[in-house]
Amino acid sequence: MPQNITVGYKALCDAAEREIETVPVEQAVKLAGRDDTVLVDIRDIRELQRDGQVPGAFHCPRGMLEFWIDPQSPYHKPVFAQDKKFVFFCAGGLRSALAAHTAQRMGLKPVAHIKGGFGAWKKAGGPVEERK
C-alpha cells in the first residue's frame, strides 16, 4: 500500500516561517562578522565545496543540528551555548526555515533564517569564499 503523506514540505516550511524570524538577505549581509551573531550554514558539505561559503559562517550539517545544539548530547558544539543570535541558512531558504524552527523549539534563542538562503546571498553580492 502506498504511503499517504498528509503534510507536505511546503506546509511544514510555511508553518515554521509563521513562528520564526525571517531575515531579508540585505539585513543578513550586514549581520555577517558581528560579535553578537552566528551565521549557521546547514548545507551539505558537497554544496559548500561546489558553491563556496560565507566567510566566518559556522557549518552545521542539517542532520547534526539537534545533536550539536543539545548540551546533553555527546556531539554538542559549544558554539551553540553562546549568548548570541543564530541566523540559519541553506541553499534556498527552505531547510533553514525548518532548522531555525527546530532550534527555537529546542530553546535556542534568538534564532532566524535568511530568506532565499545562500542563493539570495550570492545574488545580493554577499561575500563568498571557496571551501578550504
HELIX and SHEET records of a PDB file:
HELIX    1   1 TYR A    9  GLU A   19  1                                  11    
HELIX    2   2 VAL A   25  LEU A   31  1                                   7    
HELIX    3   3 ILE A   45  ASP A   51  1                                   7    
HELIX    4   4 ARG A   62  MET A   64  5                                   3    
HELIX    5   5 LEU A   65  ILE A   69  1                                   5    
HELIX    6   6 PRO A   78  ALA A   81  5                                   4    
HELIX    7   7 ARG A   95  MET A  106  1                                  12    
HELIX    8   8 GLY A  117  LYS A  123  1                                   7    
SHEET    1   A 5 GLU A  21  VAL A  23  0                                        
SHEET    2   A 5 VAL A 111  ILE A 114  1                                        
SHEET    3   A 5 LYS A  85  PHE A  89  1                                        
SHEET    4   A 5 THR A  37  ASP A  41  1                                        
SHEET    5   A 5 PHE A  58  HIS A  59  1                                        
END                                                                             
